[in-house]
């Protein structure tokens, strides 16, 4: 079993914001797989689906971005998942808009939700798929930037990247992190 975690903030107030692209990738995977309505479990919304013939769980923590790790830890513990079977999908304002970066491990890179997942799992060795939303304009508070909505021209680009990110997540399930990184870590 694989666990794909999309990071974001719950509630209508945050829909369509830069910080919620992880949720948008999950929404696309839900639509593509025809997953049933989510269950509320692990302080999040959980969908069961098949990706590449493998049972997979999609988790959208409802704990707000900076507290996402507790939700992920609960799911990992419940299903006795090795950390190698977890993929975290999140935004990254240090990456230019339109870039994806898949990695098997590493630092949080300043992404507070990913930092909390790393802290709660006790390891940096968790796969992550970062979706570039940046750069943040000079003199902007990064929090205001990530909680802002995309401009119309940016929205078209991010919609393309959400499609690519969902394809990368599928490839991660079927072929692993290295294959997904080789295929998706460059601009389309």
N, C-alpha and C positions, 0 to 999 in steps of 0.2 A: 504494500500500500504506500502511496505517495501523498504528501500533504503540501498543498500550494497555499500560501498565506498571502493575501493581498492587504496591504496596509492603507489605512485612511482614517477619517473621522466620521462617526455616525451622525445622521440627521440631515434633513433637507438643507440646512444652512451651509453645509460643506459640499453638497453635490456639485460636481463640475469644477471643483477647485484643483489646483495643481497638486496638492497633497493627497488627493483621492484617486490618482491614476491606478494605484494598486487595486482598489475596489473595482474600477472600470474594467481591468483585465479579467477579474473574476466574473463580472457580469457577462462579459463576452464568452468566457468558457462555459458559463451556465447556459447561455443561449445556444451555443454550438453543440453542446452535449445533450440538451434537453433534460438537464437535471431537474428533479422534483423540487418543490418548494423547500426552502432551507429549514433546518431545525435550529432552535436556539440552544446552544450548548457551548461549553468552554468560554463563557462570556463573549460569545460571538455568534455569527450566523454560519452554519455549516451545510454544505451541499455534498452529496455523494454523486460521483459520476465515473464514467469509464474514459480513460485517456490512453490511447494506444493499446487497448485491451487490458489495461491494469486499473484496478479499483483505485480511485483517487478521491481525496477529500479537498474541498475548497473551503478555506476559513477566512472570514472577514471579521476580525476582532472588533467588538463594539465598545472597547474600553478607552477610546481616543488614542491617537497615534503614539503618544509618549508612554503609554502603559500597555502596549501591544504584547509584550513578552509574556505576561502572565497567562494570557489566552492561549498563546502558542505552547507554552510549557504544559498546560492542562491537556491539550490535545495530544502532544507527544507522549506524555505519561500514560494517558488513558489507552492509547493504541500501542504502547511500547515501541514507538518508532525510533530507529536510529536517526541521528541528526542528518546523515547523508540522504535521507528520504524526505527532507524538508527543503522547500524553496520559498524564499521571501521575495515578494514583488513590491517595489516601492519607488517613489519619486527620488530624484537627485538634482538639486539645483546647481551642482558643480559640473554636471554634464550638459552640453549644449542641447537645446530642443531638437529632438529627432534622433538622438543617440540612445542605443541600448547597451548595457554592459552587464554581462553574465559572468559571475565568478563563483568559484567553489568555496572561497573563504576570504578573510581580510577584515580590515577595520570597518567601523560603521560609517566612516567618511563624513561625519557630522549629521547623519540622518538619525534623529532621535528615536523614531520607532524601531529602526534596525538596531540601534544601540541597546534598547530595552530587550529586544529579542535575544541578542548576543548575551546580555547580562543574565537573563533568566535561564537560558540554555547552558550557560557556563562555558561557551566556546565561540570562537570566531569562525569555526569550521562549519558554517551553515551556508548553503548556496543562496545567492541573491541575484535578482534581476533588477537592475536599476534602470529607470526610465528618465532620460534627460528632460528636464523642464526649464533649464537655465539658459543663460546665466541670469542671476538676480541683478537688476539694475543697480548701479552705484547709488549710494545714499538710501537705498531701500532697506528696511528692516527685513531680514530673511523670513521671519515669521509672517509678516504681512504679505510678502511675495508668495510663499507657499500656500497661504490661505486665500489668495486671490484667484479669480477665474481667468481662464485663457482668453486672450483676444481672439477675434474671429479668424484671423490668419493663422494663429497658433493652434486653434482648435482643429483645423483641417490636418495639420501636421501631427498633432497628438493622437487624433483618431487613427491615422495610419500606423503610428507606433503602438497603439493598443492592439491592433490586429497582429502586428509583428511580434509583440510581447506574448500574446496568447499562443502564437505559433511556436515561439521559443520555449514557453512553458511545456507545451506538448512534446517538443523535441527533448527537453530535459527528462521527461518521464520515460520516453522510449529509448533515447540514445545516450543520455547522460550530459553532465555539465560541460565537458570539453567539446563535444559535438555542437551543442547549442551555442556555446561561446564562439566557436569558429564560424558558425553560420550567421550569427546575429549581432556580433560586437562591432560591426561597422555600420555606417549610415546606409540606409536603403538606396 
